[in-house]
Structures are given as C-alpha cells and as structure tokens.
C-alpha cells in the first residue's frame, strides 16, 4: 500500500483484515463479496470502500454469521448488522461513542483529557479493559461503516498507543530476577497492535522477562528467536479470522519441539473450537488474557 493513497493490494487486505488472500479470492469468485479493479498485468487493486467491506464481513463472521448469509446482505444491511452487534455492550455515560466525540476533531490535548482520568482512577489495567479497548473497537467499526475517516481512526489508535507506551516505560524494573521468559509474536493484523502492547505491559508488570519485537513477523521467526534466547511461554496474536486449525497444530508442534510450556493465543475469534492441543491456551480478549497470565507460574 502506498502512503497517502486509497488503493490496496490483496496482500494489504490480508494484513488488515486477517483473511488470507486465498480465502478472499474464493469469496470473490463464489459470493462476489468484492469486485476489484485489475491492472494491465491482471493484478487486483482495491478501494478503501472495499477494504471497509471486507473488514465488516470479517467482523460479522467472527461474531457467528456464516459467509453465505453475509453475502446476501445489502451494503446498508451489512453496516446496520455491524453497528447492532458492536452496540450490544455500549451503555452508560462513559460509552465509547461518547468518549470518541472529543477525539474526532484531532485535538490531542482534549482527547487525552478525556482518557487520562480513567487511567488515573482505575490504573492502566482496568482502564484499558473497560474503556480504552472498547474505544479502539468502536473507532475501528465506525471507520469500517463510514462514521469516521481513516485519519480519525488512526488518530484515536495512535493517542491510545502513546498512553500504553508511556505507562510501560514508567513501570519500575522488577526488584528481583524475572521469574520466567516469554516471547511475543504478532503474525497478522497490525490493527490489533495496541492489545499486544497492553499484553506486554501486563507481563512486564508481573515480572516476566518478555521478548517483544513489535511489528508483524512470520511464524518461522519463533525458531530464530529461540535460537538466540530460550523462553518458556509463547504469546501469539490470533485475531486473524483465518487462524485455522492447521495453524493451531503448527504452533503446537513448534511448542513441543522447543519444549515451550504453554502457547497462549490472544484475541482468538469466537468459535465452537473443541479440540485444542493441550499445550495451547485460547484467550479472546484482554480480560481473559490477564486471567491466564495471573495463573502462570
């Protein structure tokens, strides 16, 4: 994707939505979910409107709707269904929608003034789980459904990212030797980076020796990291819709070969997954991740 443009490749759509390019091609052919333009060399190109649509489709699918049913929805019905699902838990005076009003005019000072009282009152852990994380999800969905521009969504995400980084930096170094080593790897979806920063903060606060590279890496880098510095636990971002059983088995096999005690998959999509390898733990949101981390020894 070129900076400052609204033209995306199929690889951009894969990275931003978590849906594999192969799946996107199948959906195009079978359901006509998207109708990309093509260059003279027959390479697909997508508009921002099409990117938003595939993100909405992925969101509904993660929340239990089958692709065959999603494909029958009109553009208006698709947007309405996304907003209905996202609004189920939005209640009270501190709802994400109301807090966002102070951020959409690109006034960073005003937006920080709206956010920082939550951190001061509840601490970063509770503030992120109850307010900042829902706010990020709301901003993303509003962009997908046309309620915010891409610049506004990125502005919200960046301000919260800065808060996370500052809180992480301000954490005092552990008074004792770290109890165990943890590696973190994000294999897809850079829009969930803030959750991963929060998970790093949780681990650091609890005294874990955490390997955090930032950015997106292929799964093969797990082995390369382990060659240099061994670790007992592995954290993998699995927000991607297309995080299949095959991938789960792959990480399970890596864990066994490297003698990793547990592999924790974060932000795992809603599913009826029943056969989970014994060395894998699934968490679906920041609160579940915190509970699992507190159980580690």
N, C-alpha and C positions, 0 to 999 in steps of 0.2 A: 504494500500500500504506500503510495507516495504521500509525503507530508503535505497537508493542506488541500488534498483532493478528496472527492467523494466517490472515487472509483475503487473497487475492491476486487481482488482475485479470489478464486475459490479457496486458496490457502488462507487468505485473510478471514474468510467466513469460518473456516475450520478453527482457526486460532481464537476468534472472538466468540463463537457460539459453542465450541466444544464438539460440534458434529463433524464427523470425519468427512473428508471430501468425497469419498466413495459413496457414503450414505446420501449426501446432498445430490450427487448425480442421479442416484436411484430415485430419490423423491422427485427430482425434476422430470425424469422420464415417466415415472408411474403416476404421479399425482399432479404434475405441473405446478408444484409449490412455488417455484421461481422460473422466470424466463429471462436468462441473462443475455446481454449483447455478446457478440463474438468479434474478435479482431480478424484481420485478413488471414492470419495463420490459424484461425479457429480456436483461439484461446478465450475462455469465458471471462467476462467482466461484469461486475455487479454494482448497482447504485446503492446509496445509503438507505433508500426505501426498502430495497430487497434485503439488505443486511438486517434492518429492523424487523422485517417479516420473519426471517429465519430465526432470530433471537426470540420472537414471540412464539413461534412454532415450538422451539426447543423448550421454552418455559412451560407451555401447556402440556407438552409431552412428559416433562419431568414431574408434573403435577397430576399425572394419571390419565390424560386423554390420549387415545390411540391416534396415530398419524392418519389413518384412513378417515377418521371423523374430523380431525383438524383440517384436512384438505378440503372438506366440503363447506367450511365456514367462509363467509364473505370477509372482506377486509374489515368492515365495521364490526361484524360478529367476532372476529379474531381479537380485535382491540378490546371490545367490551368484555370478552371472556377473561382476558389477561388482567384487566383492571378489577374485575369482580373477585378473582382469586387473590390478587395482591392486597385487596382491601378488607379481607375477612378478619384480619387481626389488628386493623388500624382503628383504635378507639382512643378517646380521651383528649385532653388539651395538648398533650405533647406528641401527637401523632406525627409520623414522618412528613406527611403532606404539609402540615402547618409549619414545621421547622424549616422545610425547604424554602418557604417564602422569603426567608432572609438571605438565601444564597443565590437566587436566580438572577440577581442584578449585578453579580460579580463584585460584591462588596465584601472583601475578605474579612475586614475588621468586624463588620456587623455579623457575618456568618459565624466567626469564631466566638463572638459574644453570646450567640445563641447556643453554641455547642459546649463551651468550656464549663458552664455551671453544672452540666451533667457529670463531667469528669471530676470536678471539684467535690461534688456532693456524694457521688457513688463510687469514685475510683474508676480507673480505666476499664477494668474487667466488666463491672455491671453496666457502665455507661455504654460500652461497645455492644454488649449482648442485647441490651434493652432498647438502645436508642440509635447508636451510630450504624450498626449493621443493618437494621430495618430501614434506616435513612438511605444507605447505599443502594439497597434493593429497590426502594421506591424511586430513587433518581434514575436508576437503570431502566426500570419499567416505564417511567414517564418518557424517557428518551425513545424507547422502543415504540411507544404508542403515540408519539408526536407531541407530548406535553412539554418536553424540554428539548432544547437543541443539544447537539453533541458537545458543544463547548460548555454549556451549563452543566451537563452530567459530568464531564471531565473536571470541571472546576470543583464541584462537590466532592468528587472522589479524591482530588489532589489535596484539598484542605484537610480532609479526614486522614489521608495518608501522612501528612505533615504532623498531625497530632499524635499518631501512632509512633512515628519515628522519634519525636521529641520525648514521649513517655518512655520509650525503650532506652534512649540514651541516658535519661535521668535515673534509671534503675541502678542502684548501688551494686558493685561487684559482690558476689557471694563471699561471706566471711570464711567459708570452709571450701574444701575442694569439691568441685561439681560431682554430683552423685553418679551420673552416667551420661553417655554421649548419645545424641540424637541427630540424625541427618534429615533435612527437609528438601523435597524436590517438587517443583511445580512443572508438570508435564504438559499442561494446556491451560488455556483461558486466563489471559493476563488481567481480565476484568475482576477476577477474584483475588488479586494480589493483596488487597487490604486485609482480607481474612487471614491470609498466610502471614502477614506482618503481625497481626494480633496473636496468632498461634506462637510465633517466635517470642513475642513478649511474655506470654503465659509460661512458656518453657524456661525462659531466662529467669523470670521472677521466682520460679520454683527450684532454681539451682541446677538445671540441666546444662550440660556442655553442648551447645547447639551449633550445628553446621548449617548455615543458611547462605546460599549463593545468590538469591534473588533471580528474577527473570524466569524464563521458560527453558527447560533442559529436556533432552530425550532421556528415556528411562535407562538407557545404557550407561549414562553418567553415574548411576548409583555404584556400579562396579569400580569406576575410576576413582570416585571419592573414597570408597572403602580401601582401595589400594594404598592411599596416602594416609588416611586416618580412619581407623575402625570405629564403628558405632554399634550400639545395642538396639536402638529403635529407629524406625524409618517412618517419616511422615510424608504422605503423597497426596497432592491435591487431586481429587477425583470429581470435581464439579462438572467436568465434561459429560454431556448427555451420552456420548458414545463410549463410555467407560465400560467395556464389555466383560463378560465372564472370562474371555480369553486373556484380557489384560490382568484381571484379578489373579488368574492362575500363574501368569508370568511373574508378577511381583511376589507371589507366594513362593515360587520356585527360587527366585533370587534370594529371598529371605532365608530359605533353608540352606542354600549353598554357602551363604555368607555368615550363617549362624546368627542372624538377626533375631532377637527375642520376639518382637512384635512389629507388624506393619500397620500403621493407622491410616486409613483412607478418610480424608476430610471432605466435607460438603458433598457427600455421596447423594446422588439423585434418589428421589422417592421411588421405591420398587418393592416387589414382593420377593426379594432375594432370600433364599432359604439355605442354599448350600454355600456356606462361607468357609474357606480354609481356616483351620484352627490357629494359624499364625497371623491372621488378619482381623483387624477390628474396624468396623464401619462407624463413622460419625457423620451426621447430616447437617450439623450447624455448630456455631461457636460454643453454645452451652453444652452440647453433648461432648465436644472435644475437650472442654475444661474438665468435665466429669471423668473422662477417660484418663487424662493426664494426671489428675489427682489420685488415680488408682495405681499408677505406675510406681515401681519400686526401684 
